[in-house]
Amino acid sequence: MRAKKPIDLYYWPTPNGWKITIMLEECGLPYKVVPVNIAKGEQFEPAFLAISPNNRMPAIVDHDGPGGRPISIFESGAILQYLGRKTGKFYPNDERGRVAVDQWLFWQMSNQGPKAGEANHFRKYASEQIPYAIARFGNEVHRIYGVMNTRLAERRFLAGRYSIADIACVGWASRAERFGQSLADFPHVRRWLETLLARPAVKRGLSVKIEEAFHVDTTDPKVRAVLFNQR
């Protein structure tokens, strides 16, 4: 029998990229990292756009997709759901369980990730400090951590059992200080985060590095134009 090809993971080391490295590690699926240097604009190359038309990573190509045929998938939430269905891991088969996971996965995709990203941008990367923007998104991220904290007060994990919802959130949640937050204000989130960061697969997923990423100069006008001024 011919060996199956590893999944191609189009990746850059960010909280969204970590969602997929963690899931692949948790599922024990072989994968090959294909770096997408977002500071050089590689996300706009035609070959990548054929896989991810929104010019964002992560994306995957599973050469052993449905029916044994390759399939490409973009959007981290869709990838997590697909891998959960493919392996039967971290994504329930029953409808009630799946709804419980989906609502927190979608919450992450539409709330935690985007708002934390905006908070980080205006605190770290904006060309000028805009107090209103810093306060606006800082307050919203504080609210979001509060939502998580309340949810985790009576549950070990977001949907009851460890799932793709937790995997989606952990990378973003681990960067609280970058968003102007202190986990001391959210003890249940801190306990949850410590539990996840102790998992070997999470450690491995968070450790997938790309050497080029350490040398990105976000003060370079060309880099800033690619990262922040695309229309």
C-alpha angles and dihedrals in degrees: 000000000000114000114251118247117247118251113266109233116197100207152167121181101260132119089267092051091048091059089069100039088052093049093047090049092047091051094044092233118156113239141173119220114228106190117225107195101209091184090063095044097250088143088072097056114117094238091057094042088057086064101032111025092182088064092234132120145254105069132148140206113206107197089193096054130147111324090011091287127123119264130187122210132186131187115063095239092053090048092051092050092048094050090046091054093042094054102025089232131129093354117084123234095213119084098235092049092046093050090052090055096040095055092055092042090053089044088058093047095049102031121015099041101041096042094045089049091053092047090051092047096052093043098044113016112026114116089231133025109251109190094198093054093045091050094041096054094033089057092046092051089049088054091049093051086049091054090052092046093053092046093050095046091089101021134062092216135020097259097028098264126049107277147151087284090067091042090054093052105041100079093050094041091053091064098061095135092056087059094048095258135126120214087212085079091055109045096169091053089048092052091048092048093050089051092052096043089055092061111103094222092051090051090051093046093051090048097061100115136181114210093215091060090067091060102050112128107207090187091065108105092220091053092046091050091055097043103037112016106052116130 
